[in-house]
Amino acid sequence: NAAWTQSSDTIRHQYVNEVDVKMDLAGSAASTQVQEDMQANTADLEWNTVVPTASIPGLEKPTWNPGLGTFPAPGSTNPYLVFNVQSPNNGGALGNVKVRQALEYAIDKVAMGKFYGGASINQPLNQVIGPGAEGYVQFNDYPTNNNQGNPGKCKSLLAAAGYPNGITLKDYYRNSGNHPAVFQEVQSDFQKCGVTVVGTPIATGYYGSSGIGVTSPNGLKAGKWDITEPGWGPDWFSPTNGRSILPDILDGALSFPGSDWGGFDDPAVDALVTQAEAATTISAAANYWHQADMQVMKDAAFIPFQTQLQAIYHSPRVHNAIYLPFSEQYDITQIWLSS
């Protein structure tokens, strides 16, 4: 900008002359290559990758690497398991709240978190709204020892719901990054409960197409899939970000056919969302969001796995690295470099 002057702009600074973006690899190999380049000082910042899970322990120990940063994504629930509550499979079992409540006990959330860097990066989550977001009040309707699952209780509750021999579920899982490992953990944990999971790998972008059957109620009712593992992070971070979490993924009146992948719709939840959005104070809105959160978990509409810190990295020559929540990366307008 030829008209820009430092004297007229006290916020931004002319620290670098240009930004060069390298577009090369795709998929899981990209984050590994980018990490190697930064530690070799041949690249400075990540663009659309994060620190590979396998690299985190080495950067944390024995001393914390100054290039590593871990930052909160308030309200994130990533990944999570969603039920297709309209599936006709197994006699419509997933439409039965008692079946879904039984399956809430299945997942070993500690094991799941290891795929994303372990306990220092990820904490088990047992509700919709995560720490740091509007409406967050910790509760757990389906407690297990150390959040590691309780297959015995899952199995007994399934029997009480009318499925003593278990059920078979079709899982559409994403085929990149950590998602195949997430599928395998879900498959293993459910198997311990007597539930067979048959997986079909899909491209990440498939969630936004007709392939998963979310573009119409008839697609959900076709029974192509029973469970899948998307993820969600709020679109903004503030004392009023409840609107960007729960309604987007679990308010059927608002979201369908958006990100309410499983077609869940409870009028009680819809009413609480409406009250939260009409509230005239932050505290009143937060109370309604919490009530909606409790109702969703009572309905067992989905299984939350974890809330995350974002692990990102910069090269040793980067200075003034300030985290920008919106992009979940460092703010390139604030950085200056060593020669």
N, C-alpha and C positions, 0 to 999 in steps of 0.2 A: 504494500500500500504506500504509494509515493507521498501521500498526504499525511501519513502518520508521523507524529512527533512524540517523544517521551514526555515533554512538558505538558502536553494536552491529555495524556493518558497515564494516570497514576497506578493503574491496575496491571496492565500488560507491559512486557519488556521485550526488547529486541535482543534476545539471547542467542539465537541461532539463525543462520542465513537460509537454511532449507531443511526439509525433512525428506529423507530418501526411504521409500518403502520397498522392501524386497518381497515379492510374491513368488513363492516357490512350491513348497510341499503342501500337501493336504492330508487330513486325517490325523491319526495318532502320532505319526512320525514327525509331524510339523513341530509340536511342542518340544520334542527331544532335540531336534536340530537347532531350533531357536535358542534353547537353553545352552547348548554347547557353544553356539556363536557368541552369546553374551558373556559367558564365563571366559571365553578366549579373547574377549574385547574386540571382536570383529562385527558385533552388532550391539546396540545400546538398549533397545526396549522391545518388549513384546507388542504385537498389534492385536491379534485375535486369539492368542494362546495364553495359557497360564503355566506355572511351574509344573513339570511332570511329577506325578505322585512319587515315582521312584527316586527323584532328586531331592525331595524335601528333607528326609533324615540327614543326608550329607550336608545340607546347608544349615541345618539346625545345630549339629553337633560336630566337634566338641564345643565350638563357640558359634554364636549366631553370625551368619554371613551378612555383612552390611548391605549387600545388594538385595536381600530377601525382605519382602514386606508381606504381612498378613493383615487384611482389612475386612471389616464386617460388611455383610450384605444384609442389612436389617430386614427381617421378614421373609428371607429366602426359604424355600422348601424344595431342595434339589439333591437327588431326584426323589420322586415319590411314586407310589403305586396307585393307580386309579382303576376302579371297577367299572365295567360296562354294565350298569344296573338294568339295562333293557335287553341284555342278551337272553335268548331263549334256551341256551345250552344248559344241560344238566337239569332240565325241567324248570328253567328260570331261577336257578339257585341264587345267583347274585342279586336278584331282586328281593331276596329274603334278608332282612336286616340281621337276623340271628346268624346266618352264614357269614356275612361280612364281619360281624363282631367276632366270630370265632377266628377268622383269618387275621384279625388285628394282632393276635398273640404269636403269629408264626415267625416274624422276621427277626433275625439277629442283627440289630442296628449297629452294634459295635463292629461286627465283621464287615458290614456294608460300608462303614466309614473308612475302613482301611484302604479301600479302592481310591479314596480321595485325600489321602495323606495322613489318616489316623486321628487320634484324639486331640492332638494339638491344633488341628485345622477344622475338624468336624465334631459337633456334639449331637447326640441323638435327639430327635424331635418327636413329640407325641401329640401334636395338634396342628392346626392349619397355620396360625399366625406365629411366626418365629420371634426370638428375642430382638428387641430394639425397634419393633414396629408398633404402630398404634393398635391397641386392643390386646397386646400380649399380656396374658396372665398365665403362669405356668400351671398346668394340670395334666393328668394322665389317667384316662378311663380304662386303659388296658395295660397295667403295669406288669413287667416281667423282671426277673432278677438281673440287675445290671443292664437292662435293655437288650438282653441277648436272646429273647424269645422264650416261649414256653410251649413246645409242641404237644405236650401231654394235654394241656388245657385246651389248646386249639382243637385237638382231635376229639376230646370229650364234648366240647360245645358243638362241633359239627354233627356228632352223633345225636345230640339232644335236638338239633335243628332238623333232623330227619335224614342225615347222610352218614350213617355209620361206616359205610365203605368208601367214603371220600368222594371226590369229584375230579373231573379232568378239565383244566382251563387252558385256553389258547392265549398265548402271550405274544403281542407284537412288540418287539424290542428293537431299539436303535442299534445299528451295526458298526458304530464308530466309538472311539474314545474308551471310556470306562463302561459303556453300556452293556457290552456282551458279558462282562464280569458281573454286573448288576443282575442281569437275567439269570446267570448261573447260580447266584446266591439265592434269588427268589425261588428258583426251581428246587434247589437243595433244601431250603427251609420249609417250603410247602410240602415237599416229599415226606419230611419227617412227621407231618400232620396227616399223611395219607392222601394228599392232594397231588395229582400228576399235572405237571405244567409242560405243555408242548409249545415250543418257541418258533416264531417266524421273524427273521431279521428284516428290518425295513430301513430305508434311508431316513436320516434325521428330519429332512424337510417333509417327509410323508405325513407328519401330523397336520400340516396345513393343506392337505389335498384330500380328495375323496377316498383315497386308499384305505384309510383307517375307519371310514364310515361315519365321520362326524358332521358331514355336511347336510344330513337329514336324519330325522328320527328313524326312518326306514333303514338307513345304513346301520345304525346301532342294533336294530332288531333283527338284522340278517344273521347275527351270530358269528361273524368272521373272526371276532376277537372277544376275549373276556377281560383281560387285564393288559396294562401297558405301563411304562415307567417314564413319564415326562418329568420336567422340572419347572420351577417357577421362581422368579425374582421380581420384586416390586419395581415399577417403572419410575418411582421417585422415592427419595428418602427424606422424610420430614415427620413432624408430629401428627400429620393428617394423611398418612399413606395407607390406612386400612382399606380404602377404596381400590387400591391397586393390587390387593392380594386376594382376599377371600372371594369377593364377587366375581373376579375374572375367571376363576377356575371351578367354582362350585355353586354359583347362583344361576340356576337354570333359567329363571325368568329374564336374566340380564345377558348371560353369556352365550346360550345356545343359539347357533351352532359355532361358537367361538372356541374358547379354550376349556370349556366344560366337556372334556373329551368323553366322559362316560355317560353323559345325559342325565346326571343327577339333578333332581329338582324337588325341594321340600318347601312347601308354602310357608312353614314356620321360619326357615332360613331366609326366604325371600322377604318376608315381612320385617325381619330384623335388619336386613340390608337396607331396606327402604327407610327405616327409622334412623339408622346410623347416618345415612346420607342427608337426612333432613335435620339432624341434630344441630343445635346452635352453639354448642360448646365442644371443645376437644374431648373433655372428660366424658360428656354424655355419649358422644360418638364412640369413644373407646369402649364404653360399657356395652353398647349394642354390638360392636364387633366381637367382643369377648363372648357375649351370649350366642351370637351366630356361630362362633368357633365351637362352643360346647355342643350346640345342636348338631353341627356337622359330624363331630366325633361320636355323638350318641347314635347318629345314623350310620356311622362307619362308612362314609362315602369314599374314603381313600385311606391309604396307609402312609403316613409320613415317615421318612427315614432319618433325615438329619437337617440341621442348619449349618451353614458353612462360613468360614472365613475365606476370602479370596487370596490365594498365594500368588504373588507376582514378583518379578525380578527386574533389576536393571544392571547394566554393566558398571564396572568400577569407575569409569570416567564420568558417569552421570551425577550431577549435583542438583539440589533443590527439587528433588523428586516428591511431588505432592499428589496424593491419591485423589482421583476424580471418580466419585461413586457412579455417575451416570454411565461412563464408559468402562468402569471397572478396570481402569489402567491408570498410569501416571499421566498428569496433565502436561502435554508436550509444549504448551505455551509458557510454562514456568521453568523449563529445564535449561541449564547451561552445562557445558562440557569441559573437562580438562583437555589440554592439548594432547 
